[in-house]
């Protein structure tokens, strides 16, 4: 049974007292300790911190790729931490969009086919879906590259495909893990402008980065250290 609470329409997500522990070599590692914060709809948050601070663990929990040891993670009125693996996979494929540093495009597929992949997994691949994929390709500036394969694209173009793919299911929010980490400075600027524009259109974005200049694009900065929230700073209005 799902754990729920009264819907809070202004929030995309809400994290309450998340803890995550691992046992490695007989020792308990506290990857996250009592992490709590709300994510208003339309927010643009950078998550920062040194290596080992808990950034990747938090991203995995928010992306429904892992479960917390204790605590709650609400998407709307649904407590994702309390649901089973099958429902978690459904949430992951329909409510969350992922953008990764390494793109993870399928080399045998064209631009438009790569964008359609989440629709294929969710059983929603039809004629209307193809038009949506084409529209998203055009939105990220790849309308003239629909039939190209990843090896025929630059790194920046591949990341644009990955961003379009993350949007195709119209997710509740985007999780971006070092999305500019493999890009040169000019392409980094272009990708950040694209993310900025998506946020201006109302998309909620959580972005993990170690680069202060990337974080400067966001409206809010959360800094982790030793698994705890050390700083939660609002830089611009949501």
N, C-alpha and C positions, 0 to 999 in steps of 0.2 A: 504494500500500500504506500502511496505517495504521502510524504509529509508536506503540509501546506500551511499557509498563513493568509490573511486577507491581502488581496492584490494591491501592490503599490505601483500605480501606473507610471510614476515618474522615474522608477528605477529599472535599469536593464538587468542588474544583478545586485546581490547583497551577500557579503561574506561575514560570517560571525564565528569568532573564536576557533579558527582553523588551526589544527595541530597535525603534523605529519612526522611520524617516526619510522626509521628503518633500523633493522638489526644487521650490522655488518661486522663479521669476525667476532661475534659474540658480544659486541658492544652496541648500545642503543644510540643512534644518531638522531638528534632533534632537528629535522630539516626546516620545519615551520613551527613557530611557537605563538599561539594565541593571536593569529592574524585576523583583523577585522577591518572592513571598509565597505562603503556603498559605491555603486557605479550608477550614477544618474544617466538616463537616456541622453544620448548626444554628447557624452563626455569623451575626452581624448586624454588618456592617461599613459604616462611612461613609467615603467617599472625598472628601477636601477638597483645597483648594489654590486659589491665585489664578488669574485668567484667564491662559491660556497655559501652565499648569503641566503639562498632559497628561491632565487628567481625562476629557475627551471622547474623546481617542484611546484611553485605556485602556478606557473603557466600550465603544467600538466593537470593540476586540479581544476583550474578554471576551464580548461579544454575538455574536461571529462575523460581524460586519458588515464587518470589515476583517482583513487579515493582517499579522503583524509582519514587519519586515525581517529579524530574526533572533530566536532564542530559542524557548522551548517553552511551550505552554499546554495542560495536561492537564485533561480532564474524566474522572474515574476513571482508566482506563488508556489513554484515547484522546488522542493528541497532536493537538489541533484545528489547531494551526499547520501541520501536515504534510499535511492532507487536501485534496482538491480542492473546487471550488466547489459541486458537487452535494451532496457529503456534508456540507459545511459548512452548506448550507441545511437539510438534514435535521436536523442537530444543533441549529440555531437554532430550528427549529419544534417540536422534541420535548423538548429538555433545558433550554431557557432560557426564562424568562418575562420579558416586558418591561412596565414601567410608565413612562409618559412624562409630562412636565410638561403637555403639551397634549392628553392623553387619546387622540386619534386614533380616535374612535368613528366608525362609518359612520352618517350622519344618517338614511338611509332604513330602517335596521334597528332593531328593538326591543331592549330590554335583553338579553333572553335570546338573541336572534339575534346581537348583538354579542359576547356571551360565547362563542358557538359558532364564531366565525370561524376561530380556529386549528385547530379540528377539521375544518372544511371544507377548509382548505388541506392538511391532512395526510391527507385521505381517510378520516376516522374519524367522520363525521357520521351517526349513526344514532339509534334511539329511546333507547338507553342514554345516548348523548351528550347528548341533550336533557335527560334527567333529571339528569345531572351539572351541566349549565349552570344548571338551575333550583336545584339544591342550592347551588351557589356563589353565585347571586344572593341566596338566603336567608341564606347565611353572612355576606355583606357588608351585610346589612340592607336588601335591595331585593326581598324576596319579594312585596311588594305593588305593585311597579313593573314586572313582567315584560313587559307589553305597551307600556310607554312608550318613546318615542323620545328621543334625546339632547336635543333642544330642549325637552323637557318636564321635564328634570331640572336640578337645581342643579349647580354646579361640583363640589361634594363628592360628589354622587351619581354624576356622570359618572366621577369618579376611582375610585369604588367599582366601577363596571362595568369599568373598565380593569384594576383589580386582580383581579377575578373572571376576566376574560378571560386574564390572565397565568397563572392557576392551572389552566386547564381541561385542559391537556395534562400536568398533574402534573410540572412541570419539575424539573430537578436544583437550580436556584436561581433567584431573582428578581433582576433588575437594574432598579433604580428610578432614573430620571434626574430629579432635582429634582421629586419627585412632589407636593410641596406648594407649588411655586413660583407657581402661579396661584390659590392659595386664601387666604381670609381666615384670621385667627388661630384662630377657633373651629373652622372646618372642618379646618384644619391639625392641630389637636389630635385631632380625630376620626379622620383618616386615619392619623396616627402611632399612635394606639391600635390601629387595625386591623392595621397592620404589626407592631406589638409583639406582638399576639395571634397572628398568623400565625407569628412567630418562636418564640413559646412553644410552639406546636404542632409545632415542628420544622423549619419552613421556613428555608432558608438565604437571606439577603438581603444584597445589596450595594447601597448607596444613595449616589448622588452628590448632594452638597449644598454650598452655601456658607454655610448657616445653622448656627451653633454649637448653637443650641437644638434643632435637628433631629438633629444628630450626637449629642447627649446621650442620645438614645433608644437608640443602638446600643451594642454590647458592645466594639467595637474601632474605632479611628480610624486611617486611613492618610492622611497628608498628602503631596501631591506638590508639588514645586517644581522648575522647569526640567527637567521630565521624569524626575526621580529621586524615589524614596521618601525623604522627609526625616524623617518620623515614622511609626512603626508602633506604636501604643499600645493595649494591652489595658486596657479600663476595667471590664469585668465578665467573669466566667467564660463560656466558650462553652457 
